């Protein structure tokens, strides 16, 4: 495996499990020093142990990244420890409860938007100045098939993932001449530990059954991670503002 990330420092959010874990491990295998950011201390430290067991370097930062103070700590700890940030992978996210617009509670709306959209914004805002100083950096955001179309996955989740695409494209335009590339992956069905707490009688859960047959094969987290790492790599040096479906053709239907 090529070591094309040698000497680079990458922050991966939601790195304790699923796509984030697979991305962190792949980046480490390819030479990056990885900052494993996650809400859960146990899983974050387990991923750090996996990286170091493979001869890589990593550290864990634990906290809720929708909190500005946690974001500030993550970035300052990374800079204080490693002196640079080359890659930011905004992957952490949560599902909603499949509620239709008339069913969504304020609590669900505010929490899902805070974690799925505000947190990537806060991280981008905090990391961008460090990349601007070096005139180089790569940011990859995780949106969703639900961000590419209307979705019965739940109103709050769908809106948040459309917002991530807006953040991606806006930042790509703003930073295009500053050496910072910003892209996104849009996974379809993926085998991860992401919790889906469906609300009883939520309209979305009934509607989604009508098109579930279009989802196709469920991907492995490593398949999505490969696309994320490609977009973060110099192999994608002229790619910015792209939203790459990683969905086995679901978005083509």
Buried (B, 14 or more C-beta within 10 A) or exposed (E): EEEBBEEBBBBBBBBBBBBBBBBBBBBBBBBBBBBBBBBEEEBBBBBBEBBEEEEBBBBBBBBEBBBEEBBEBBBEBBBEEBEBBBBBBBBBBBBBBBBBEEBBEEEBBBBBBBBBBBBBBBBBEBBBEBBBEEEBBBBBBBBBBBBBEEBBBBBBBBBBBBBBBEBBBBBBEEBEEEEBBBBBBBBBBBEBEEEEEBBEEBBBBEBBEEEEEEBEEEBBBEBBBBBBBBBBBEEBEEBBBBBBBBBBEBBEE
